[in-house]
């Protein structure tokens, strides 16, 4: 019987972000100093698998977790995180199904992979939880939605929230909401980066040096996001404070409204949700 308490199958960027948060080995200082350097689990009880030797060496050296090539090793732990790409999930499940314990907690973070599919591939073994995290976990500012699957208990959900809470915030949802979560939160960072691209391009078009335009756009958006979170006020209220009647901001907002920007964003997010539903089916 393995001494490892948590097994992570697949050591890609999201898994690395999770492991850094769990072990207290994050790359950046946490804003919440009470959580800084306080690991949820000691590294010595975690084992991760990845086919790339370089990736295994990196995680082993930087975080102190055991890293192996064989997926069956982490699959045999009492708690298992499946952090592989959706397109390879069926093959991975076929390879690890026999190693998964009947009473294991099995957590999947693969977009478009339902817990019913996992239940089928694992032949009814394990208590299954589905999580949709996002890439800001890499800097300790992630947002993860957690949904119960077959046989998952309240304790399983609480433990999963603590696990992913090590890299940001968590929220509980029903699995039926996961397509919407994917569209809003999973894909959301890309929309934010897209906005910053546009703001930077506009600054350059108005004569700013590219590096100055990029600096202004990035830090303006980062500061606005922090202000929104820390103030607890709705975005409409904060926007109104910046929008003086007849001023520059009002002209910009009116131009975006005339161009249907808000409607386009809603349409885009809904399109992402529909694509997620297509992947689920």
N, C-alpha and C positions, 0 to 999 in steps of 0.2 A: 504494500500500500504506500502511495506517494506521501511525502511530508509536505508537499506544496498545497497551499490553500486556494490559490487562484491560478488558473491557466488561461493564457491569452493566445489564441490561434490567429496568426497573422500579425506582423509587427510593422505595419505601414504607419503613415503619419498620424492617423487618428488613434491607433493603438499606442504609439509612442507618447502622444499627448496624454492619454489616459494613464499610462504607466508613470509618466513624470509627475502627474498630479497625485497619484496614489502613493508614490514613494517619497514625495516631498522633494523630488529632483527637478522641479520646473526650471525653465530657462530664465524666466523673468520674476522679479519680486512680486509677491501678491499685494494687492491693495489692502486686503484684510489681513493685518499683521497677526491676528490671533490664529490664523490658519497657516502662517508661513512656517515652513520647515517642520510641520507636524504631520508625518505620514499617516495615511489611513491604514496601510498595511506595511510591514517591514519587507524590504526587497527580497530577503532570503526565503520568503514563503510563496514567491511568485515565479512561475515559469512561463516563458513565451516561446513560440515557434515561428520560424520564418525560413524560406528556402535560400535566402541570400546570406552567405557567410559574413559579408561585410556588415550587414544590418545586425546580425546576431552579435558580432564583436562590439558594435557601437553601443547597443543596449546593455550588454553585459558589463562593458567597461565604465560607461557613464552612470548607469543606474544600479548596477549590482544585482540585477535579476538574472536568473538562469535562462539561457537561450539555447534552444535545440532546433534541429532540422525536422524531427519527427513530430507531426501534429498529434499523434496518439498520446504523447506525454502530457501536454496540457489538457487534452480531452479527458484524461482520467482524473482530473482534480474535482473536488467537491463543488467548485464554482468555476464556470468556463465562460469566457467571452469570445464570441465568434466575430473577429474583426477582419473578415476577408471580403473581397469584392463580390457584388451580387452575382456576377456571371460565373464565378468559380465556386459559389456556395454549394450547389448540388454535388459537385465532385468532392469537395472537402468533406461534406457530411457523409458521403458514402465511405470515405476513408477512415472517419473517426467514430462512426456510429457504434461499432462494437466496443470501443474504449470508454464511451460515456456511461457514467454510473446511472442506475435507475433513479436515484434520489438526488441527482446533481441539479444545481441551479445553472441553467443555460441561458446566456444573454447574447442576443444578436444585435449588431449595429448596422447590418447591411440594408441599404435602401431597397424597397420593392420586394423584400423577402418576408412573407407572412409567417406568423408563428404556427399556423396550421400546416404550412409546408415543412417547417422544421420538425413538427410533431410527427408528420408522416415519415420523413427521412430518418428520424431517430427511433421510429417504431414505438412511439408512446413513452419513451424514456425521458426523464428529466422534467423539471419545473421551468417553464419557458417565459422569458421576459424580453420584450423588444424595446430598443432604445434608438432614438434618432438624435445623435449629437451633431455639433457643427465645428468647423475648423478653428474658431477662436479658442477652443480648448488648448491649442498649441501655446497660447499665451495666458492661460488660466482664466479666460473670460468666456468660456463656452456656454452654450445653452443646450440642454439635453431634455428631450421629452421621453417619458417612461411609460410603457403600457404593459399590462398583464396579459400573458398568454396562457395556454393550457397548464393547469395545476399550480400556477404561481400563487403564493400566499402573500398576505400583507407584509410579513417579515421579509420576504424576498424583494418586494418592491421598496421597502425602507432601506434594505442593504444596498440595492442597486442605486438608489438615489444618493446614498452616502458615497458610493464608489465613484459615480460620475460627478457628484458635487465637489470632488477633490479638484476638478478642472473647470469649475464654473458654477452655474445655477442649474436646477432641475425643476421639471413640472410634470405632474401625473396627468395622463390623458387616456382615453380609450383607444384601442388599436384602430378603430374605424376613423379616428382623426389623424392617423399617421400620414396620410397623403397630403393633408393640409399643412401639417407640421413640416413635412419635407419641403413644401413649396415656400412657406414663410420663413422657416428657421434654417433648415438644412441648406437650401439654396440661397438664403438671404444674404450671407456675406458677399456673394457675387454681385447682387444688386447694388450693394453699398459701394463696392469697388468700381462698379460701372458708373455710378454717380460721380465718384471722385475723378475717374478718367475724364468725364465730360467737363467737370469744373476746371480741371487742369488745362484741358484743351481750350476752353473759353478764355482762361487767363492768358495763355500763350497768344491767342488770337487778338487779345487786347494789348499785347506788347510786353507782357511779363516774360522774363527769362524762364525757361522750362523748369529749372530746379526751384526757383522761387514760387512759381505757380503750383508746383507739386507740394511744396512745403505748406503753403497757405491752405490748399484744399484738404490735405491729409489732417493737419492739426485742427483746422476749423471743424471738420466732421467728427474727429475724435473728441474734441472738447464739447461739442454739442451733444454727442451721445452720452458722455459722462454727466453733463448738466441735466439731461433728461432723466437719467437713472437716479441721480442723487437728489433732484428736486422733488421727484414723485408727482410732478404735474403733467397733465396731458400735453402732447405735442402741439395741439391747437393753441393752448394758452401761451406756451413759450414762443411759438411762431408769431402770435399777435404782438408780443412785446418788442419784437425786432422790426415789425412791419408798421412803420410810421405812415399815416395817411398822405398820399401823394408823393411818397419818397421812393428811393431806389428799390427797396425790397418789394414794395407793393407793385411796382412796375414789373419786376421779375416774376412775382407770383401770378399776376394777371396774364403775363405772356405764357407761362406754363399752363395755366387753366385754359387759355384759348387754344393751346396746342393739344389739349387733352392728355397731359402728362399723367395726372392721377388715374384717369380711366385706363391709360395704357399700362400703368403699373399693376392695377387690379387685374386687368386682362392677362398680363404676363404671369402673375402669381397663380391665377386660376389655370392657366395653360400648364404650368409646372405641376400643379396638383393632378391635373388630368393625365399627364405623362406618367406620374407616379402610380396612378391607378392602373394604367396600361401595363406597367412593369409588374404590378402585383398579380395581374391576371395570368 
